[in-house]
């Protein structure tokens, strides 16, 4: 999900910046159980919307289109799932912009 949100271009993407590792580490060391459950649910919701085979089985262009539609809905909605997605996205971007890998130099 992070690499689709922040793909590699002329700057490193989320994968090169180890965003997934930072987020995983935060889930283990920082997040309380309620927060971990909220982020897991946000990822499960993304996977469910990519049914029947799940998010990772779709081609990258389809994953990007799906995330775009989820993003639009989440920033217009006020429900718990919308909030969970927005928090997940915020954490992904925070992890990216605070990483050394995001620095192109």
N, C-alpha and C positions, 0 to 999 in steps of 0.2 A: 504494500500500500504506500509506504514512504517513497519508494523509487518511482512510482507512478505520479505521486504528488510533486516530487522534486527529481525529475530525470536529469541524467547527465547531458550537458550541452557543451558549451565552451568552458563551463565550470563543472566541477565534480557534482555528481548527483548524490542522493541520499545514501545509496549503497556505499559509494566511495568514502563518504563522510562518516560511515559506521553508525548511521542513525538508528538502525535496528538494534545494534548492540547497546547503544546508550539507552534506548527505550526499554529494552529487556532488563538492563541493569537497574534502571529506575523502578521497574515493576517489582524487582526482587528486593531492593534495598531501601526504597523511599516510599513507595505507594502502600497505603493501608489496604486491607482486604476489600473494602467497598470500592476504592478507586481501581484496583486490579480487576474486579468484577465488571465495573463500568467499561473499561477499555476492552476487555475480552468480549463483552456483549456488543460493543461497537464493531469490532472485527467480525464477530459472528453475523451481525446484521448485514455487513457488506458482503460476506460470503453467501448469505441466504438470498440476497438480491441478485446474485450471479447464478442462481439455480438454473439448471439442475446439477451442474457439475462443479460449481464453486468458482471463486474469484481467480485463483491462480491458473485454472485450466483455460481461461479465455485468452485470446491474443491481446498483446499490449494495447492496441487501439481500442478494443472493446473494454478493457479494464479502465482506460483513461475516460472513455465516454460514460461508463457506469459511475466512476467516482465524481465526474462532473455533475451528473444528475443528482447523486446523493448530496454533494456539496451544496448545490442550489437549494434543494429541499431542506437541508439541515440549517441553513442560514436564514430561511424564511420561517421555519417552524420553531415551536417553543416546547416541544415534548421532551421527555427524558432521553429518547434515542437521539434526538437532534442535539441535545446538550452533550451527550456522550461522544458523538462524532466530532463536534466542535472542539471539545477538550482533547480528543485524540489528535486532531489536526494541529492544534496549538502546540501540543507536546512534540510532535514530529518536527514542526518548523523550529521550535526552540532548540531541540537537539541538533538540528542542522546548522542553524546560525551560530551556535556556541561551540561547534566542533572545529578542530583544526583542519579537518578534511574539506570544509567548505571554503577555505581560503585558497584562491587560485594561485597564490605565490608560493 
